[in-house]
């Protein structure tokens, strides 16, 4: 057993040795083959490198030759340019020399002319002195013949020329203005008549009521409540003064704010119809009525905007338009007045071929400041312009609002259209009402202004203050001066008085020749 194992071991060792020897032999053979292949690759690479080197050398020589050729051509062109420049410079130098010679010659001519002018100037001075002496002698002779000095004669002549110029200017102004007035009055009357005819609004706006009718006298006690609790609650909730006096079956509401007064009126009427009158119910009803009033105001503004076809008006301006329904001026409802002005603006704009929608928009918003003029200081025109600008209206609309009472000068046709429409709406019959004292005071002021001018003998304010007739002294005032006098009186009235519509000034001058037959 051991011998067999030993035999196998020896055989294995011999086999391993023989295998090792064979592997070394094979390895040496492969290494030799690899060395041959590597040597061949190196030889091929050297040959290829030599070929590339020769090609690169040839290309480099071609590039150098080409560069030398281009350089020679550029040098030739530069040399040619320099030669041309030299020729041009030489030509310019010759031209300059010629011009210099011409200038020298002209300078000599000028010097000669200057000497001639100096001689003539000295001769002219001598002639002027002679002329002055002759004028002085003629002047002295004229003064001796006329008996006037030169200054006196000059003043008389200047006065005569001034009077004649004034007379001619007045005649020309009168002629031009009469022609212009004739044409413009005709066209303006046509447009105004058309605007008034096409407007079909009420002649008198609705007035805000401040009296609540009661079903019986007992209701007064219920409104007052125990120890006056109900009436105090009503006054606190509405902000109005409730006056309960001897007027039968009526309660008077007093408040400067017409919206509060309207809320109080509606709330009291609902409380009377409901029958439950106590502080808690009063607060509930007043709150509901105030909310309904806000909605009603908004609806009124939306209705005005819709009726006139004016779009994209800010919601705050719409609410302010609705508030105008409870605002009046000279007993004219401002809401109705604004609608009327907007309509008239549209008609005038269409006749003048101006943007009708823009004119209606300006007319509708022209009195928007009156909705808050009791809350904000300033004129309603400036307040309205600020509000319109704040809520995104165009600059033309803002300026027309500001200029509709001539707080600022009119800058465009839209401003004039709004002014005319506002005056038409306020001046038509029945539109406004004045207190008697104010009316009489205005008549007195008209006559006082007219009498303050020189040459006026008498003045009469007639046609409810729409016209003033002035009688002048025919010896002091000429026919042509009456024209300027009427214009001066009109300007004085415009600057000193505030009035609706327009006032006509008529100056009357007559010459009476009286003689008695005996």
FINUZA-355546 format. One record per residue (C-alpha): x, z, y; residue number from 0. Coordinates in pm, whole numbers, plus 32768, in hexadecimal, padded with zeros to 4 digits. Layout:
REM residues N
X	Z	Y	NUM
...
This chain:
REM residues 518
8000	8000	8000	0
8110	805C	80EF	1
81DC	7F2E	808C	2
80B7	7E46	80DA	3
8086	7EE5	822B	4
81F4	7EC9	8278	5
81ED	7D5E	820F	6
80C9	7D14	82EE	7
8171	7DC2	840F	8
82B2	7CF8	83E3	9
81EC	7BB5	83CC	10
812E	7C0A	8508	11
826D	7C56	85C4	12
830A	7B10	8555	13
81CE	7A51	85BE	14
81CE	7AF7	8715	15
833D	7AA4	8749	16
830C	7938	86E5	17
81D6	7928	87CE	18
82A0	79B8	88F1	19
83B6	78B8	88BA	20
82B8	779B	88B1	21
820C	7817	89F0	22
835A	7824	8AAA	23
83A6	76C4	8A3A	24
8255	7640	8AAD	25
8277	76F7	8BF7	26
83CF	7663	8C3F	27
834C	7509	8BF0	28
8225	7530	8CE0	29
8308	75B8	8DF3	30
83E1	7483	8DD5	31
82B6	73A0	8DF2	32
823B	745E	8F25	33
838D	7443	8FCD	34
838A	72C9	8F9A	35
822C	72B0	9034	36
828C	7389	9162	37
83C7	72BD	919E	38
82F9	717E	9199	39
81FE	7211	9296	40
8319	7276	9380	41
83B2	711B	936E	42
8260	707A	93C2	43
822C	716A	94E6	44
8383	711A	9576	45
833C	6FA6	9560	46
81EA	6FD0	960C	47
8286	70AD	971B	48
838C	6FA2	9760	49
827C	6E9B	9781	50
81B1	6F76	9873	51
82E8	6FC5	993F	52
8338	6E54	9964	53
81CF	6E07	99CB	54
81CA	6F27	9ACA	55
8312	6EAE	9B5D	56
8284	6D4E	9B83	57
8144	6DD1	9C2B	58
820E	6EAF	9D19	59
82DF	6D83	9D81	60
819E	6CB9	9DC1	61
810C	6DD2	9E98	62
8250	6DEF	9F60	63
8258	6C77	9F9A	64
80E9	6C77	A006	65
811E	6DA1	A0F2	66
824B	6CF7	A18F	67
8180	6BBA	A1C4	68
8060	6C7A	A26D	69
8155	6D3B	A344	70
81F8	6BFA	A3BA	71
80A2	6B66	A40F	72
803B	6CA1	A4D4	73
8184	6CA1	A590	74
814C	6B32	A5EB	75
7FE6	6B78	A668	76
805A	6CA6	A733	77
816E	6BDA	A7CC	78
8073	6ACB	A826	79
7F87	6BCE	A8C8	80
80A7	6C5E	A993	81
8102	6B02	AA0E	82
7F96	6AC2	AA77	83
7F86	6C14	AB29	84
80C4	6BC8	ABE3	85
8035	6A79	AC56	86
7EF1	6B21	ACCF	87
7FAF	6C2F	AD89	88
8084	6B2C	AE33	89
7F49	6A6D	AE99	90
7EA5	6BAB	AF21	91
7FDB	6BFF	AFEB	92
7FD2	6AAA	B08A	93
7E5D	6AD3	B0DB	94
7E9D	6C2A	B173	95
7FAD	6B99	B24C	96
7EC0	6A8C	B2C8	97
7DAD	6B8E	B313	98
7EA4	6C69	B3CB	99
7EFF	6B48	B4A9	100
7D8A	6B04	B4EC	101
7D4B	6C73	B540	102
7E6C	6C79	B631	103
7DDB	6B4C	B6DF	104
7C7E	6BEB	B6F1	105
7D15	6D2B	B77C	106
7DB3	6C66	B894	107
7C63	6BBE	B8DF	108
7BB1	6D11	B8E4	109
7CB0	6DA2	B9D3	110
7C78	6C7C	BAB7	111
7AFC	6CA5	BAA8	112
7B21	6E1A	BAE9	113
7BE1	6DD3	BC26	114
7AD1	6CDD	BC93	115
79BD	6DDF	BC4C	116
7A77	6EE6	BD16	117
7A82	6DFA	BE3D	118
7911	6DA7	BE1A	119
78B8	6F1A	BDFB	120
7969	6F6A	BF3E	121
78B0	6E4A	BFE7	122
7765	6ECD	BF55	123
77A7	7029	BFE0	124
77D4	6F92	C137	125
768A	6ED0	C112	126
75CF	700D	C09D	127
7647	70CC	C1CD	128
75D0	6FB5	C2AD	129
747E	6FB1	C1F9	130
7459	712D	C21D	131
749D	7111	C391	132
7394	7002	C3B3	133
7295	70D7	C2EF	134
72DD	7203	C3CA	135
72A7	7136	C506	136
715D	70A7	C47A	137
70EB	7202	C414	138
712E	728E	C570	139
7074	7169	C609	140
6F47	719C	C51E	141
6F3C	7310	C571	142
6F38	72BF	C6E5	143
6E1F	71BF	C6B9	144
6D42	7291	C5CA	145
6D7D	73E7	C65E	146
6DBA	7478	C4FB	147
6EF2	74F2	C451	148
6F63	7457	C308	149
6EFB	758C	C23F	150
6DA0	758E	C2DC	151
6D70	741C	C297	152
6DE8	744D	C131	153
6CF2	756A	C0F4	154
6BCF	749E	C17F	155
6C2E	7373	C0A9	156
6C5A	7449	BF70	157
6B09	74F2	BFA7	158
6A5D	73A1	BFD3	159
6B01	731B	BE96	160
6AA8	7456	BDD4	161
693A	7447	BE41	162
6926	72D7	BDEE	163
69C9	730E	BC99	164
68D9	742C	BC49	165
67B0	735A	BCB0	166
681F	7233	BBDB	167
6870	731A	BAB5	168
6719	73C0	BAC7	169
666E	726D	BAD6	170
6736	71ED	B9AE	171
66FE	732B	B8E1	172
658E	7321	B92E	173
6573	71B7	B8C4	174
6638	71E8	B782	175
6581	7327	B723	176
642C	7290	B76B	177
647B	7168	B68C	178
6504	7246	B578	179
63E2	733B	B599	180
62E5	7222	B58A	181
6374	719D	B445	182
63C5	72EE	B3A6	183
627B	7392	B40B	184
61B9	7279	B36F	185
6275	728D	B227	186
6279	740A	B222	187
6102	741B	B262	188
60C6	732A	B144	189
6197	73FC	B054	190
6102	7549	B0C8	191
5F9F	74C3	B0B9	192
5FDC	743F	AF5B	193
6070	758D	AEEA	194
5F4B	7657	AF76	195
5E45	7565	AEED	196
5EDA	7570	AD91	197
5EE8	76ED	AD8A	198
5DA0	778C	AD21	199
5DF0	78FF	AD36	200
5D1D	7A17	ADC6	201
5D20	7A40	AF3E	202
5D3E	7BBA	AF28	203
5E0D	7C6C	AE20	204
5D7E	7D8D	AD57	205
5DBA	7EDB	ADFF	206
5E1F	8014	AD43	207
5D05	8113	AD36	208
5D45	8285	AD65	209
5BE1	830D	AD38	210
5B51	8376	ABE4	211
59D8	8377	ABC9	212
5944	84A6	AB12	213
57FD	84A9	AA4D	214
578D	85EC	AAF7	215
5800	870A	ABD5	216
5831	87EF	AAAA	217
5955	8719	AA38	218
5A20	878B	AB67	219
5A22	88ED	AAE1	220
5A8D	8877	A989	221
5BAA	87AF	AA21	222
5C1D	88E1	AAE4	223
5C00	89BF	A9AD	224
5C13	8B37	A991	225
5CF5	8BBC	AAA3	226
5D5D	8A54	AAEF	227
5E18	8A1D	A9A6	228
5D8E	88C2	A966	229
5DD2	8834	AAC0	230
5F35	88C7	AABF	231
5F74	882C	A96A	232
5EF2	86DC	A9E8	233
5FCC	86E4	AB20	234
6100	874C	AA59	235
60CE	8641	A94E	236
607B	851F	AA38	237
6144	8575	AB71	238
601B	853A	AC5D	239
5F58	861C	AD47	240
5DEC	8644	ACDC	241
5D0C	868B	AE05	242
5BB4	871A	ADB8	243
5AE5	873F	AEF5	244
597C	871B	AF62	245
596E	85AA	AF0C	246
5848	8590	AE1D	247
589B	8532	ACB5	248
59FD	84BF	AD07	249
5B63	8537	ACE4	250
5C78	84AE	ADC5	251
5DD4	8467	AD38	252
5EF9	846B	AE2C	253
6053	83E9	ADCF	254
6150	82F7	AE69	255
618F	825D	AD10	256
606D	8174	ACB3	257
60CA	8175	AB40	258
60B4	82EE	AB2B	259
5F6A	82E1	ABE4	260
5EE3	81DF	AAF0	261
5F55	82B2	A9C5	262
5EA5	83E0	AA5B	263
5D65	8319	AA9D	264
5D50	828F	A93B	265
5DA8	83E1	A8A1	266
5C98	8499	A966	267
5B95	8390	A90A	268
5BEE	83B6	A799	269
5BE4	8530	A7AC	270
5A8B	851C	A84F	271
5A08	842F	A744	272
5AA5	8502	A62E	273
5A21	864B	A6B7	274
5B42	871E	A635	275
5C02	8789	A76B	276
5D16	888A	A731	277
5E92	888B	A771	278
5EFA	881A	A613	279
5DFE	86FC	A611	280
5E63	869A	A775	281
5FD2	8677	A711	282
5F73	85AB	A5DE	283
5E8F	84BC	A6A0	284
5F86	8491	A7C2	285
60A0	8443	A6CC	286
5FCD	833C	A61B	287
5F5A	82A0	A762	288
60C0	8294	A7E8	289
6133	81E3	A6AB	290
6010	80ED	A6C4	291
6064	80B5	A832	292
61CD	8057	A7DA	293
614C	7F5D	A6D9	294
604F	7ED9	A7D6	295
6160	7EAF	A8DD	296
6239	7DF1	A7E4	297
6113	7D13	A77E	298
60C7	7CC6	A8EC	299
6230	7C5C	A926	300
6231	7B86	A7EA	301
60E8	7AE6	A854	302
6179	7A8A	A9AA	303
62B0	79F1	A90B	304
61DA	7933	A80D	305
60E1	78AF	A90F	306
61F7	781F	A9E7	307
62C5	7794	A8C7	308
63F9	785D	A929	309
64CE	78A6	A7F6	310
65F5	7984	A796	311
65A2	7A96	A891	312
6648	7BE3	A83E	313
6554	7CE0	A7AB	314
65A3	7DDC	A8BF	315
6546	7CDC	A9CB	316
6404	7C94	A909	317
63AC	7E08	A914	318
63F7	7E17	AA8A	319
6311	7CEA	AABF	320
61FC	7DA7	AA0E	321
6231	7ED6	AAF0	322
61EE	7DF9	AC1E	323
6081	7DEE	ABB0	324
6062	7F52	AC36	325
6122	7F12	AD79	326
608B	7E8B	AEBB	327
6107	7E2D	B016	328
601B	7E09	B13F	329
5F05	7E31	B039	330
5F86	7CF9	AF83	331
5FCB	7D2D	AE10	332
613D	7CDC	ADD6	333
6102	7C61	AC71	334
6002	7B5F	ACE6	335
60DE	7B10	AE13	336
620A	7AC9	AD2F	337
613C	79E3	AC50	338
60B8	7931	AD84	339
6214	7905	AE1B	340
629A	7882	ACCF	341
6181	7782	ACB8	342
61B1	770D	AE20	343
632B	76F7	ADE8	344
62EA	7617	ACBC	345
6208	752E	AD83	346
62FC	7514	AEA9	347
6422	74DB	ADBC	348
636C	73C5	AD04	349
6320	7318	AE51	350
648B	7338	AEBF	351
650C	72D1	AD64	352
65BF	741A	AD2A	353
65D4	74DB	ABE0	354
646D	755C	ABBB	355
64B5	7664	AAAF	356
65D0	76F8	AB7D	357
64F2	7703	ACB3	358
63D9	77B2	ABF1	359
64D3	78AC	AB65	360
655A	78FF	ACC0	361
63F7	7920	AD4D	362
6388	7A03	AC31	363
64B3	7AED	AC57	364
64D2	7AE9	ADD5	365
641F	7C3B	AE03	366
649A	7CDF	ACC0	367
654C	7DE9	AD90	368
63FC	7E75	AE05	369
63C4	7EFC	ACA3	370
64D4	8003	ACDE	371
6509	8006	AE58	372
6472	8166	AE6C	373
657C	81DE	AD73	374
66B3	8129	ADF9	375
6732	811F	AF5F	376
6748	7FCF	B00E	377
666A	7EA5	B060	378
659A	7E15	AF45	379
6651	7CC6	AF6C	380
67AA	7D5E	AF2D	381
6723	7E3C	AE15	382
667D	7D0F	AD70	383
67BD	7C40	AD8D	384
6888	7D57	ACEA	385
678B	7D74	ABCD	386
6784	7BFB	AB92	387
6900	7BED	AB8E	388
6910	7D18	AAA2	389
6826	7C75	A9A7	390
68D5	7B24	A99C	391
681D	7A44	AA93	392
68D4	791A	AB2C	393
698A	793B	AC78	394
6891	784B	AD20	395
676A	7928	ACB7	396
681C	7A65	AD2A	397
686C	79CE	AE7F	398
6707	794E	AEB2	399
6683	7AB0	AE6E	400
677D	7B42	AF66	401
6731	7A3C	B071	402
65B4	7A2B	B05D	403
6595	7B19	B189	404
66CE	7A89	B230	405
67A2	7BBC	B1E4	406
68B1	7AB5	B1AC	407
68AC	7949	B226	408
680D	7849	B13E	409
6918	7780	B08A	410
6847	7680	AFD0	411
66F8	75D2	AFB0	412
667F	76D0	AEAC	413
66A6	77ED	AFAB	414
65D3	772F	B0AC	415
64C5	76DE	AFA8	416
64A1	7850	AF4A	417
6494	78B6	B0BA	418
6384	77B3	B102	419
62B5	7810	AFCF	420
62CF	7985	B01F	421
625D	7945	B186	422
613A	786B	B10F	423
60C3	7971	B016	424
60D0	7A8A	B117	425
6042	79C4	B23C	426
5F0F	7923	B1A0	427
5DBC	79B3	B209	428
5D5B	7AF5	B15A	429
5EAA	7B25	B0B1	430
5F1C	7C59	B171	431
5E83	7D6D	B23E	432
5F24	7E29	B35F	433
5ED2	7F72	B401	434
5E2F	7F56	B559	435
5F48	8016	B605	436
6054	7F30	B574	437
5F8B	7DFC	B5D0	438
5F5C	7E67	B73C	439
60C6	7ED0	B758	440
613A	7D79	B6E5	441
605D	7CCB	B7E7	442
60EB	7DA8	B8FC	443
624F	7D60	B888	444
620E	7BEA	B88C	445
6192	7BF3	B9F4	446
62AE	7CDC	BA5C	447
63B7	7BF0	B9D1	448
6319	7AC3	BA7C	449
6300	7B77	BBCD	450
6471	7BDD	BBBD	451
64E0	7A76	BC06	452
650C	79FC	BD6A	453
6404	7912	BDF9	454
62ED	7993	BD14	455
61B0	79F0	BDD3	456
60BF	7A4D	BCBA	457
60B9	7A56	BB3D	458
5F99	7A73	BA45	459
5FB9	7AC5	B8CF	460
5E96	7A18	B81E	461
5E2B	79A7	B6C1	462
5E65	7B05	B632	463
5FCF	7AFA	B6A1	464
600F	79A4	B607	465
6035	78FD	B75D	466
60AC	7962	B8B6	467
6062	7896	B9EF	468
614A	78BF	BB19	469
60FE	784E	BC7C	470
6235	780E	BD50	471
6273	77E2	BEC5	472
6284	766B	BF07	473
6371	769E	C02E	474
6474	775C	BF5E	475
6453	76A9	BE0F	476
6464	752D	BDE7	477
63BB	7465	BCD4	478
6500	743A	BC17	479
655E	75AA	BC2E	480
6411	760F	BB8C	481
6496	757C	BA4A	482
65CE	765A	BA49	483
64FE	7786	BABB	484
6412	7768	B98F	485
653C	7754	B8A5	486
65E4	7886	B943	487
64A2	7951	B929	488
647B	78EB	B7BB	489
65DE	795F	B76E	490
65A1	7AA8	B822	491
6460	7AE6	B75B	492
6513	7A95	B613	493
6629	7B8D	B65D	494
6551	7CAB	B6E6	495
640B	7CA3	B61D	496
63A6	7CBB	B4B0	497
626A	7BF7	B45C	498
61CD	7B2F	B340	499
61B6	79B3	B359	500
6216	7905	B49C	501
61C3	791E	B610	502
6184	77F1	B6EF	503
6215	77FF	B851	504
6167	7726	B957	505
61FF	7712	BAB6	506
610D	768E	BBC1	507
617F	7606	BD12	508
609A	7562	BE0D	509
60B6	74F1	BF77	510
5F81	7514	C054	511
5F64	7461	C1A1	512
5E53	7502	C27B	513
5DE2	7482	C3CE	514
5CAA	74C0	C4A1	515
5BEB	73B7	C563	516
5B70	743A	C6B0	517
